[in-house]
Amino acid sequence: MSTIGYDSWAVDLAEVGAVYPFQGSEGLMVVLGVVFWIAWHRIQFVREGQHLEKAKRMGDTEKIHSLLEKY
């Protein structure tokens, strides 16, 4: 399968030009990648915060405080 119309790579690559699809959209892909990366970290931060808050409220607080005072 050829994305650029060549069946053989036995040509001068200087005359071929770009040999990958979506040429010229590298900047857009970098921006999309950075936005996805930041959004992913934000989502993880919020979810982990919710999980920690839920874990903090678990258990009997009186018993926990009495056990902590022993130390």
CORWO-V625104 format. One record per pair of residues at least 12 apart in sequence whose ideal C-beta (glycine too) atoms are under 7 Angstrom apart, sorted by the first residue. I is the first residue (numbers start at 1). J is the second residue. If there is no record, write none. Layout:
{{I;J} {I;J}}
This chain:
{{3;21} {4;16} {4;19}}
